[in-house]
Amino acid sequence: MPNNHVPESAHIGRHVVIEDDVVLGERVELGHFCVLLKGTVLGDDVKVGSHTVLGIQPRGSAFMRQTGQAADGLRVGDRTRIGSHATIYSGSRIGDDAFVGDHASIREAVSIGNGTVVGRGAMIELNTSIGDRCTIQTLAYVTGDTVLEDGVFIGPCASMSNDKYMGAKPFELIGPRLLRGAKIGSNATLLPGVVIGQGAIVGAGSVVTRNTETAELVTGVPAKPRHYVD
């Protein structure tokens, strides 16, 4: 008999799989063909779209980097909405009132704050910390080992990297750090370890190779300072 907690108020779609040690809050809604893997915990009033898989255990080849820690279940906060065909790994934490769009992917050891939006098809890699009220728009790529402080905005198709030598030699993987209220335009690229200052703006299509200052506007390839914003 599965060791689960599924309250009577939950609304379960057709052909849903719920493994052992899954806990559902009150009034949870699960779409058709959802899969909730072992150790997944959903808060009250969470809604999950069809064909979504929650609580995936990390796997990979001997050449892929691992988190170095056991994945201890997925936790999703109250009133969070998760779209269809999304995949979220075990070991991650999503806060209250968040939104995860259709086809989004969130890897293990990721922390996402309250009220944050992860857009359709966006990808969040492992060991990443995302604050409250952030917006990560459609098809954005947030590389592993990245920090987004509160209120950060990432435009559509923006991309980041964390490997300075692209695997050619050993390097400590360091993603970008975006300070509070930073804004990244669509199709911009951030190189490993760059710090985007508080309230700074990176123009669309720019390639950021060095740190930006507080409230600085940078554009171009490579990105250069233009002026400061109010």
Buried (B, 14 or more C-beta within 10 A) or exposed (E): EEEBEBEEEBEBBEEBEBBEBBBBBEBBBBBEBBBBBBBBBBBBBBBBBBBBBBBBEBEEEEEEBEBEEEBEBBBBBBBBBBBBBBBBBBBBBBBBBBBBBBBBBBBBBBBBBBBBBBBBBBBBBBBBBBBBBBBBBBBBBBBBBBBBBBBBBBBBBBBBBBBBEEEEEEEEBBBBBBBBBBBBBBBBBBBBBBBBBBBBBBBBBBBBBEBBBBBBBBBEEEBEEEEEEE
